């Protein structure tokens, strides 16, 4: 289910004193199974881009194509899109309302036309996918769960439709470190199973560690688009935009400045640790001509 945007633009309140261009001439292609991270300042157009892809708003100009179909064409069946795509908004636990966890998930399949047995089976699979025991939580009130558990229920609600595309808007906001790690591992497993993930986040470390490709938006324009390693290598541009740089990349630069021949195409912590091990194996000493300082490595 490839996603293609052709010169897609969106303007809020057009023709009024409050008119504001949110996105301008976005050209974008996303292949099946990619893990895309989107970063940018507040107001850069990140959430608007997700809403365009989800079909929640219609572009002022241009097209949004999913699986070869213009999702805003008059003859396009939106039910097809709803079966293929799910979106998780920021703080999705605030949207929980049913009396039990099982009913909460089943509500997402209310208009699916699936038989009751299949609905129950999908609910079970979705709960187990996020680490829950179906028999333990099915009858619990979702409103009585912890914050991290509520977030898991919210993502299970998105997974129960078995989407091919999953959109996430700041999904780890407000979670403690353990909850963040668990949530992101769930998303990663879905991606490895073939689901296309498009995630907005202000956290450069999260994007560097999990996303394969990074989009950088600024004032409604797509400024950077490439593999996470390449985008985070361009520290000067990111800093000029006053955007965060993932810590592994910052550490790699600092080690190089200290005279250690450390690779710079690093975005995630696992890559950084592997590089540290490799450099340590080589051993030796590096001399810094500008300061005369010697830096030793094991």
C-alpha positions in Angstrom: 0.0 0.0 0.0 2.3 2.8 -1.2 1.5 6.3 -0.2 2.1 9.2 -2.6 1.6 12.9 -2.1 1.7 15.1 -5.2 2.1 18.8 -4.6 -0.1 18.5 -1.6 -0.9 21.7 0.2 -3.3 22.6 3.0 -4.5 26.1 4.1 -6.5 26.6 7.3 -9.5 29.1 7.2 -8.9 30.1 3.5 -10.3 33.5 2.5 -10.6 34.7 6.0 -8.4 37.0 8.2 -7.2 33.9 9.9 -5.9 32.2 6.8 -2.8 30.1 7.4 -0.8 27.9 5.1 -0.1 24.6 7.0 1.5 22.6 4.2 3.0 23.8 0.9 3.6 21.6 -2.2 4.5 18.4 -0.4 5.9 15.7 -2.8 6.4 12.5 -0.9 6.5 8.7 -1.6 6.3 6.1 1.2 6.8 2.4 0.3 5.1 -0.5 2.0 6.7 -1.5 5.3 8.7 1.7 5.9 9.1 3.2 9.4 9.0 7.0 8.9 9.7 9.6 11.6 8.5 13.1 11.2 10.1 16.0 13.2 9.7 19.8 13.2 8.6 22.6 15.4 5.1 23.2 16.6 3.1 24.6 13.7 5.5 23.1 11.1 2.7 20.9 9.6 3.4 17.5 11.1 0.0 16.7 12.4 -1.6 18.2 9.3 0.4 15.9 7.2 -0.8 12.9 9.2 -4.4 14.1 8.9 -4.0 14.4 5.1 -2.8 10.9 4.8 -5.5 9.6 7.1 -8.1 11.3 4.9 -9.4 13.4 7.8 -8.9 16.6 5.8 -8.8 17.3 2.1 -5.8 19.0 0.5 -6.4 22.6 -0.7 -4.3 21.6 -3.7 -2.6 18.4 -4.9 -3.3 14.8 -4.4 -3.0 12.1 -1.7 -2.8 8.6 -3.3 -2.9 5.4 -1.3 -2.5 2.1 -3.0 -2.8 3.9 -6.4 -6.1 5.5 -5.5 -6.9 9.2 -4.9 -8.5 9.0 -1.5 -10.2 12.4 -2.1 -11.8 11.4 -5.4 -15.6 11.5 -5.4 -15.9 7.9 -6.3 -13.4 6.6 -3.7 -14.9 4.3 -1.0 -13.7 5.6 2.4 -14.6 2.3 4.0 -11.6 0.8 2.1 -9.3 3.4 3.7 -10.7 2.8 7.2 -9.9 -0.9 6.9 -6.3 -0.2 5.7 -5.3 2.6 8.0 -5.4 3.5 11.7 -4.3 6.6 13.5 -3.3 7.1 17.1 -3.6 10.7 18.3 -1.6 12.3 21.2 -2.8 11.1 24.6 -5.1 8.5 23.0 -6.1 7.1 26.5 -8.3 10.2 26.9 -10.5 8.8 24.1 -11.3 5.5 26.0 -15.0 5.3 27.1 -16.3 1.8 27.2 -17.1 -0.2 30.3 -14.6 -3.1 29.6 -11.4 -3.5 27.6 -13.0 -6.1 25.4 -15.9 -3.7 24.5 -13.4 -0.9 23.9 -11.6 -2.9 21.2 -14.7 -4.4 19.7 -16.1 -0.9 19.1 -13.4 -0.4 16.5 -14.9 -3.3 14.6 -18.6 -2.2 15.1 -19.2 -1.5 11.4 -16.8 -4.2 10.0 -19.5 -6.7 9.3 -17.3 -9.4 10.8 -19.0 -12.3 12.7 -18.9 -12.2 16.5 -16.4 -15.1 16.7 -14.0 -13.3 14.4 -14.4 -10.0 16.3 -13.5 -11.8 19.6 -10.5 -13.5 18.0 -9.2 -10.2 16.7 -9.6 -8.6 20.1 -7.6 -11.4 21.6 -4.8 -11.1 19.0 -4.6 -7.3 19.4 -4.4 -7.5 23.2 -1.8 -10.2 23.1 0.2 -8.1 20.5 0.6 -5.3 23.1 1.6 -7.7 25.9 -1.8 -8.3 27.7 -3.4 -11.5 28.7 -6.8 -11.6 27.1 -8.4 -13.5 30.0 -6.9 -11.1 32.6 -7.9 -7.7 31.1 -10.9 -8.4 28.9 -13.5 -7.6 31.7 -11.5 -4.8 33.3 -12.5 -1.2 32.9 -10.0 0.6 30.7 -10.5 3.8 32.7 -9.2 2.0 35.8 -5.9 1.0 34.3 -2.5 2.7 34.8 -1.4 5.4 32.3 0.9 3.0 30.5 -1.8 0.2 30.3 -4.3 2.7 29.0 -1.9 3.6 26.2 -1.5 -0.1 25.4 -5.3 -0.5 25.2 -5.4 2.6 22.8 -2.8 1.0 20.5 -4.6 -2.3 20.7 -7.8 -0.5 19.5 -5.8 0.7 16.5 -4.3 -2.8 15.8 -7.6 -4.7 16.1 -8.6 -3.6 12.6 -5.3 -5.1 11.4 -4.2 -2.0 9.4 -1.6 -1.9 6.8 -0.7 1.7 7.7 -0.4 3.0 11.3 -0.1 6.8 11.9 1.0 8.0 15.3 1.0 11.6 16.6 3.5 12.0 19.5 2.6 8.5 20.8 5.0 8.4 23.7 4.2 11.8 25.2 3.6 11.6 28.9 4.9 8.0 29.3 7.6 7.1 31.8 10.8 5.5 30.4 9.6 2.0 30.9 6.2 2.7 29.2 8.0 4.5 26.3 10.3 1.5 25.7 7.4 -1.0 25.8 5.2 1.1 23.5 8.0 1.6 21.0 8.9 -2.1 21.0 5.2 -2.9 20.2 5.4 -0.5 17.2 8.7 -1.9 16.1 7.2 -5.5 16.1 4.3 -4.3 14.0 6.7 -2.7 11.5 8.8 -5.9 11.3 5.5 -7.8 10.6 5.0 -5.5 7.5 2.9 -2.6 8.8 3.9 0.9 7.5 4.6 3.2 10.5 4.5 7.0 10.2 5.3 8.6 13.6 5.4 12.3 14.6 7.7 13.0 17.5 9.7 15.9 19.1 12.1 13.4 20.6 15.1 13.0 18.3 16.4 10.1 20.3 13.2 8.1 19.7 13.3 8.8 16.0 17.0 8.1 15.7 16.7 4.8 17.5 13.5 3.5 15.8 12.7 5.2 12.5 14.4 4.1 9.3 13.7 7.4 7.5 13.3 10.9 8.7 11.2 13.8 7.3 11.9 17.3 8.6 9.2 19.9 8.2 9.6 23.6 8.7 6.9 26.2 8.1 4.8 23.8 6.0 7.7 22.7 3.7 9.5 19.4 3.5 13.2 20.5 4.1 14.9 17.1 4.7 14.0 13.6 3.7 16.3 10.6 4.0 17.6 7.7 6.0 17.9 8.5 9.7 21.7 8.1 9.6 22.0 10.7 6.8 19.6 13.2 8.2 21.2 13.2 11.7 24.6 13.6 10.1 23.6 17.1 9.0 23.9 18.5 12.5 24.5 22.0 11.3 21.3 22.2 9.4 19.3 20.7 12.3 20.8 23.1 14.8 20.1 26.0 12.4 16.5 24.9 12.5 16.7 24.7 16.3 15.8 21.0 16.2 17.2 18.4 18.4 19.9 16.0 17.3 19.9 12.4 18.7 22.4 11.9 21.5 24.3 9.0 19.8 25.1 11.3 16.9 26.2 14.1 19.3 28.4 11.7 21.1 29.9 10.4 17.9 30.8 14.0 16.9 32.3 14.7 20.2 34.5 11.6 20.1 35.7 12.6 16.6 36.5 16.1 17.9 38.6 14.4 20.6 40.7 12.7 17.9 39.1 9.2 18.0 38.4 7.8 14.5 34.7 7.3 15.3 32.1 6.7 12.6 29.6 9.5 12.1 26.8 7.8 10.3 25.1 6.9 13.6 21.5 7.5 14.8 20.6 4.8 17.3 22.0 3.6 20.6 22.6 0.1 19.4 24.7 1.4 16.5 26.6 3.7 18.9 27.4 0.8 21.3 28.5 -1.5 18.4 30.8 1.3 17.1 32.3 1.8 20.6 33.1 -1.9 20.8 34.6 -1.9 17.3 36.8 1.2 18.0 37.9 -0.3 21.3 39.0 -3.5 19.7 41.3 -1.5 17.4 42.9 0.2 20.3 45.7 2.7 19.8 46.1 6.5 20.3 45.1 9.5 18.4 46.9 12.9 18.4 45.0 16.2 18.1 47.2 18.6 16.2 45.3 21.7 17.3 45.7 21.2 21.1 48.5 18.7 21.3 46.3 16.5 23.5 46.5 12.7 23.3 43.4 10.7 23.5 43.7 7.0 24.4 41.3 4.2 23.6 41.4 0.7 24.9 
